[in-house]
Amino acid sequence: MATLIELRFFASVREKLGISEEKADVPDSVRTVGDVRAWLCSRGEPWSEVLAEGRALRMALDHEMCEPEAEIHAGCEVAFFPPVTGG
């Protein structure tokens, strides 16, 4: 049974993927935000490049910054965006 979640992509992540949001049915094996990232990378290019493990990337679950270990749930929102820099 799949879990329906909402995905959002911001700033350079959105620009490189060419998409700002989508709804996705993730497999039961996808249980955390980090799993969502890995699952999206399995789509191939450009996903695997933009969301690659080790790439500087911030993640949020239901509008709150989170670590990759944060557990997802049906109807949640997972967002990906580059780290904010300033000066």
Sequence and secondary structure as in RCSB ss.txt:
>XXXX:A:sequence
MATLIELRFFASVREKLGISEEKADVPDSVRTVGDVRAWLCSRGEPWSEVLAEGRALRMALDHEMCEPEAEIHAG
CEVAFFPPVTGG
>XXXX:A:secstr
  EEEEEEE HHHHHHHT SEEEEEE TT  BHHHHHHHHHTT TTHHHHT TTS  EEEETTEE  TT B  TT
 EEEEE      
